[in-house]
Structures are given as C-alpha cells and as structure tokens.
Amino acid sequence: MTRARARGIRESEAIRLLATRLTRPRADGVRLGIGDDAALLEPARGVLVWTVDSCLEGSHFERGLLELGDVAWKALHAAASDLAAMGAKPLGAISALELPPRFSKRELDAFALGQGRAARALGCPVVGGNIARGERLGVTTTVLGVARRPLQRDGARSGDDVWLLGNVGLAAAGFALLRSGRVPKDRAGRRAIDAWRRPRALIREGRSLAAHATAAIDVSDGLGGDVRHLAEASGVRIVLEERELVRSLPRELFAIARLVRREALELALEGGEDYALVATGARAKRPRGARRIGHVTKGRGAVLERADGSPVELARGFDHLAR
Amino acid sequence: MTRARARGIRESEAIRLLATRLTRPRADGVRLGIGDDAALLEPARGVLVWTVDSCLEGSHFERGLLELGDVAWKALHAAASDLAAMGAKPLGAISALELPPRFSKRELDAFALGQGRAARALGCPVVGGNIARGERLGVTTTVLGVARRPLQRDGARSGDDVWLLGNVGLAAAGFALLRSGRVPKDRAGRRAIDAWRRPRALIREGRSLAAHATAAIDVSDGLGGDVRHLAEASGVRIVLEERELVRSLPRELFAIARLVRREALELALEGGEDYALVATGARAKRPRGARRIGHVTKGRGAVLERADGSPVELARGFDHLAR
C-alpha cells in the first residue's frame, strides 16, 4: 500500500483495517501480504495468467442498488472470471482503491468484509493494494493465477461444439428487476438479484475445461458479443442454435423476463455480468456441466440460428439485431 | 483488455493502437500479450514480487506541467520502483486506464508512446490492460517480477549502515521550478525537471542490493517519511547524519533550491517522486554506488542528527519539524 491520499479515514488506519480483514498469514503460497512495497508469492509452477479489471462508480455501477460489500464482491469475481476463462487457478489478487472524499471507516470496513468473503469463496487471497483519493469510488483489481495448459480465445475449430457453463441473462434480469423498483420475495426474483449482486467466477468449471476445450471466453458483456470475439480471434464462424440455447436457460429467467417486459432470449444474448463461460471443443470431450448451445463452422462471424433455420447476425449488442 | 467504455476513441480502435505500440511479440518470457482475457507469462523461477500503483489526474498529477508521454512514463516507473525496492527483476506490467470523455486517438497515441518507451527502458513489457471511461485521466499500473532473495522493509538491524542509491530532492526541486513558471535553460534546471518528469525506477541498483542489504524501501513520499516506515517495520531507530546526507546530494539541488527559495536539505527529506532507494546493511557489504547517509541503532523512530550532534525527529513531512 503506497502513497494514499484518502481523506475521511486516514491512510494508516485504512491500511491497518484492510490488512486485518484481508491478510491471512501463511495462506497457501503467500509469503508476504499487505504492508511492504510489494506482495511476495511463493514460486509457482505453470504458465502465469494475469489480468486486471476496473469497476468504477458512475461507469460500471451506481451505489443505490449495490451495497459496498456487493461492489467489492463483484469487482473481485469480475477480475477472477478472466482467469476462469483461461482455465487458471488463482494465486492472489491486488486491489487499487479510489476512495471519494469523506469515505468513512465504517464504509471501508463494509467494503473489506465483502472483499474478504469474495476472496475466501474464490480461494484467491487479497495480498496487497493501493489507496488513492478519487472523486468517486473505484476498484481496480488485478488477479494472478497459474495454468498448466491455459485456454485462449483463438483455438476454436470448424466442427467443434459450442458449450455454455453457468447462466446467461439472469444477472441482467435481476438488474432490470431492481431498477424497476420491485423487490419480489419469491425464489426466482431473489436468485436473479443475487446473480447480479453476487456473481461467481467459474474457476472450478474453467479448470475442468482446460483439458478438454479448444477455446474459451467469459461472458462479461453479453453472450452475443463475446461469442463474436471468440469467433473473430479463432477465424471461424460460430452458430448459436436458438433451440439449444433456450433449453439451457434457467426457468427463473423466463418468469423475470415477463415481469420486466423483456424477452428471455434477448436478456441471455445481451446481458453481461453473469460471468458464464463459453467454450468450444470436440463433441466427445464435453465436460460435465457444460451444455451444448451451438457449433463452429468455417467462415467468419457469429449468428443465432432461429428455430426455423434462419440465421440472425449477432452484433455487439443484441438490440442492434433486426427482429 | 475488457469492458471498455471509452468515448472519443472507440474501444476496438484503442485496443488496436495499444497492442501495436506495446506488444512485442515473443518478448522474453511473454507468451501472450494484449488481446485475450488475460496475459500469459512463461513459468518463472523465484519468488513472485507483485505490486500496484495508481496515478490519477487531480490527485497525483495535473496535465498542465506534464505531457501525456510523461504521465505514462512516470506511472510505469513509479510502480516498478516498488519492485526495485525488493531487489526484483520485472517480468511485465499491466495498466488499467481511465480515459476522460473526448480523449482522442492522438492523445492515446502520445500516452502509449511514452508507456512503450518506459517499458523498454525498464525491460518490463506491457502485456495487458483495461480501458474504462472516467471523469479524468487515470492510470493504475500493476507490475510483476521475480527475485531469488527479495528484500523487505523489516530486516534492518542495530549496527547497520543506512545507504542511499539515486537522488532525493531533485524531482521536488524540478516540480517547484516548473510551478514557479521559470523554465531555465541551464543544465541544473533541465536535470531537475527531467528528474520529476522522467524518473527512473532503480531496478539494476535494487538487484545489486539484494545480495548485500538487510532491508530496503523506495523513496516515493520523501526520505524522512519513508525512512520512518523502514524503522517502524524493522523495530529499530534510524539516524540520518546531516553531514553525510548533505554530502550525498547532487550539486544541482543546491542551485535550484536557492532559485525556488527552499532549503536543499528540506527538499531532500520531504520531496518524493525521485524513486531513490534507501537500504540498510553491514558496513563491509556496501555495494558500489550506495552512499552512506546514516546508521541504525536500538530504539524506535527516525531522526536527523544535525552537524552539532542534536537529533531532530523526522515526522511524516519535514515541514512538521521544529527548526
């Protein structure tokens, strides 16, 4: 932790609080956590997999719909999701905080509690960070992991199946529900809101893919756009099959979609922030828990094949599609 | 690079530009650079040394006195300086950018050029990043390195000498000079301004310390405060000797100090951003280029021992001292 400019809570106090909440002495592989110039991790075997993700108030979230603990949770899982997509095991995380003026000790504590919980759920200790004064709350999280055989986006081959792990659309449904002001007490509503507030990076699922898949990506911006990224990186054409995709969607999605006047399929293709994984691989190699939702062919681009066989180009956002 | 919200320049354009300027294919140890979910680095031998640093417009810099290339340079060297302090060799850097509205392609290019130059100077390739829309320019840089025997802050022992590598005060002098509106054309002025605009993380010097020193820290917030951090972490008392310290200061510092109506010693103790290294170790083990500026004793805290032998407590900032 270096060069803090936080007001409200003093820097030394903030670092002490974070160290108490986050540093697990002798956590697996951690030689030195928060408090020195840098964190130290024991030598690691395998290819190093390393990423960063920013979560900024006003751009990525508003504090009205999220508790501080949720922001912390989401920020860590969003960053770790990139490791999941590459089949990596997390070694640790470092988070750089921008704290707005008058951010209190109580607020920082709520944040740190959420971050600590997320770290334990992921098996990814927070080993360091930085505090700076900003205009609004911001969390930039860098996550480091290892993989024996990391998955990339560029390995999909014609003839592969397309697999989905985890849910798509549910987080977007939960967000729409919260924004509508309704707070349903039924299981479907709670599950959708949880999916948005407390998404889970699919680390275990990603590692199970590593030995079987040819390519993978995590769905952070919507299935349609992310599948297109995968197709472009691999130089292939990806065909999502509407019938298979609809079959893979959770029952709750249809209920919430009706409530918020959206189509379930649209939420599934456009909605990000579930942090599902999409992968490609040979049919015979499909791992447990992976649902088939399409196939890879020669060509370029990404389409949704309607139940009647007609293809619809998947643009970056599904709202650009002709319906 | 994921989930950009930058306006002005489009995300895809921005990522292409950064990849062109920054990705050196087959750079030592880099298996995969900008463009996938995460960066991949070849397996590394040694303890992993990992840190993050934020550089935010309005909090850490103003764009009036710095070119965009300078901001990029400073951000990378400031982060790498934490690795220098631990005697580590950089493997790579990842930078998360917050771009203000209407940040242009030309501006991003100027930034990327500076970052690319800094990366080459450091031997620390930029292998990934994130782009987000912010209210003002922000750069959060995470740097990863390896060390066989990393130096920490907590190893100083009574009887050790205190060593300085690099300069202190010169960057603060350059900053004061720029703020005064004077742009001197003489060598001293240019050198001070360069020290502030284009500081250099002392990677080589840090690695030369690793085998000889008992503890080290980089001077990012001012010699007085950072020496105090080292003393606190080690549970010892550090005595800086005024006579030795003054002797170790560069000649230019005295000239500029007069010009900006400050004392050279004050600039040296308070001024940050030179990214000098302070280390402790046995007298016989002092490496080449390290100047002796004090000693370690039993006790607590950090003091400046005046030429007449009287001690002055070193507070967090030298302006808190009784003169």
HADDOCK unambig.tbl for C-alpha pairs under 7 A between the chains (distance, minus, plus):
assign (segid A and resid 3 and name CA) (segid B and resid 221 and name CA) 6.78 0.50 0.50
assign (segid A and resid 36 and name CA) (segid B and resid 152 and name CA) 6.81 0.50 0.50
assign (segid A and resid 36 and name CA) (segid B and resid 153 and name CA) 6.42 0.50 0.50
assign (segid A and resid 37 and name CA) (segid B and resid 82 and name CA) 5.17 0.50 0.50
assign (segid A and resid 37 and name CA) (segid B and resid 217 and name CA) 6.91 0.50 0.50
assign (segid A and resid 38 and name CA) (segid B and resid 49 and name CA) 6.14 0.50 0.50
assign (segid A and resid 38 and name CA) (segid B and resid 50 and name CA) 5.35 0.50 0.50
assign (segid A and resid 38 and name CA) (segid B and resid 51 and name CA) 4.71 0.50 0.50
assign (segid A and resid 38 and name CA) (segid B and resid 82 and name CA) 6.11 0.50 0.50
assign (segid A and resid 38 and name CA) (segid B and resid 83 and name CA) 6.80 0.50 0.50
assign (segid A and resid 39 and name CA) (segid B and resid 49 and name CA) 5.73 0.50 0.50
assign (segid A and resid 39 and name CA) (segid B and resid 50 and name CA) 5.19 0.50 0.50
assign (segid A and resid 39 and name CA) (segid B and resid 51 and name CA) 6.24 0.50 0.50
assign (segid A and resid 40 and name CA) (segid B and resid 47 and name CA) 6.50 0.50 0.50
assign (segid A and resid 40 and name CA) (segid B and resid 48 and name CA) 5.54 0.50 0.50
assign (segid A and resid 40 and name CA) (segid B and resid 49 and name CA) 4.83 0.50 0.50
assign (segid A and resid 40 and name CA) (segid B and resid 50 and name CA) 6.48 0.50 0.50
assign (segid A and resid 41 and name CA) (segid B and resid 47 and name CA) 5.85 0.50 0.50
assign (segid A and resid 41 and name CA) (segid B and resid 48 and name CA) 4.92 0.50 0.50
assign (segid A and resid 41 and name CA) (segid B and resid 49 and name CA) 6.63 0.50 0.50
assign (segid A and resid 42 and name CA) (segid B and resid 47 and name CA) 5.06 0.50 0.50
assign (segid A and resid 42 and name CA) (segid B and resid 48 and name CA) 6.30 0.50 0.50
assign (segid A and resid 43 and name CA) (segid B and resid 45 and name CA) 6.42 0.50 0.50
assign (segid A and resid 43 and name CA) (segid B and resid 46 and name CA) 5.20 0.50 0.50
assign (segid A and resid 43 and name CA) (segid B and resid 47 and name CA) 4.73 0.50 0.50
assign (segid A and resid 43 and name CA) (segid B and resid 48 and name CA) 6.16 0.50 0.50
assign (segid A and resid 45 and name CA) (segid B and resid 43 and name CA) 6.41 0.50 0.50
assign (segid A and resid 46 and name CA) (segid B and resid 43 and name CA) 5.20 0.50 0.50
assign (segid A and resid 47 and name CA) (segid B and resid 40 and name CA) 6.50 0.50 0.50
assign (segid A and resid 47 and name CA) (segid B and resid 41 and name CA) 5.86 0.50 0.50
assign (segid A and resid 47 and name CA) (segid B and resid 42 and name CA) 5.07 0.50 0.50
assign (segid A and resid 47 and name CA) (segid B and resid 43 and name CA) 4.74 0.50 0.50
assign (segid A and resid 48 and name CA) (segid B and resid 40 and name CA) 5.54 0.50 0.50
assign (segid A and resid 48 and name CA) (segid B and resid 41 and name CA) 4.93 0.50 0.50
assign (segid A and resid 48 and name CA) (segid B and resid 42 and name CA) 6.31 0.50 0.50
assign (segid A and resid 48 and name CA) (segid B and resid 43 and name CA) 6.17 0.50 0.50
assign (segid A and resid 49 and name CA) (segid B and resid 38 and name CA) 6.14 0.50 0.50
assign (segid A and resid 49 and name CA) (segid B and resid 39 and name CA) 5.74 0.50 0.50
assign (segid A and resid 49 and name CA) (segid B and resid 40 and name CA) 4.85 0.50 0.50
assign (segid A and resid 49 and name CA) (segid B and resid 41 and name CA) 6.64 0.50 0.50
assign (segid A and resid 50 and name CA) (segid B and resid 38 and name CA) 5.34 0.50 0.50
assign (segid A and resid 50 and name CA) (segid B and resid 39 and name CA) 5.19 0.50 0.50
assign (segid A and resid 50 and name CA) (segid B and resid 40 and name CA) 6.49 0.50 0.50
assign (segid A and resid 51 and name CA) (segid B and resid 38 and name CA) 4.70 0.50 0.50
assign (segid A and resid 51 and name CA) (segid B and resid 39 and name CA) 6.24 0.50 0.50
assign (segid A and resid 52 and name CA) (segid B and resid 96 and name CA) 6.81 0.50 0.50
assign (segid A and resid 52 and name CA) (segid B and resid 129 and name CA) 6.17 0.50 0.50
assign (segid A and resid 52 and name CA) (segid B and resid 130 and name CA) 6.41 0.50 0.50
assign (segid A and resid 53 and name CA) (segid B and resid 130 and name CA) 6.06 0.50 0.50
assign (segid A and resid 59 and name CA) (segid B and resid 133 and name CA) 6.53 0.50 0.50
assign (segid A and resid 82 and name CA) (segid B and resid 37 and name CA) 5.19 0.50 0.50
assign (segid A and resid 82 and name CA) (segid B and resid 38 and name CA) 6.11 0.50 0.50
assign (segid A and resid 83 and name CA) (segid B and resid 38 and name CA) 6.80 0.50 0.50
assign (segid A and resid 96 and name CA) (segid B and resid 52 and name CA) 6.81 0.50 0.50
assign (segid A and resid 128 and name CA) (segid B and resid 51 and name CA) 7.00 0.50 0.50
assign (segid A and resid 129 and name CA) (segid B and resid 52 and name CA) 6.16 0.50 0.50
assign (segid A and resid 130 and name CA) (segid B and resid 52 and name CA) 6.41 0.50 0.50
assign (segid A and resid 130 and name CA) (segid B and resid 53 and name CA) 6.04 0.50 0.50
assign (segid A and resid 133 and name CA) (segid B and resid 59 and name CA) 6.53 0.50 0.50
assign (segid A and resid 152 and name CA) (segid B and resid 36 and name CA) 6.82 0.50 0.50
assign (segid A and resid 153 and name CA) (segid B and resid 36 and name CA) 6.44 0.50 0.50
assign (segid A and resid 217 and name CA) (segid B and resid 37 and name CA) 6.91 0.50 0.50
assign (segid A and resid 221 and name CA) (segid B and resid 3 and name CA) 6.83 0.50 0.50
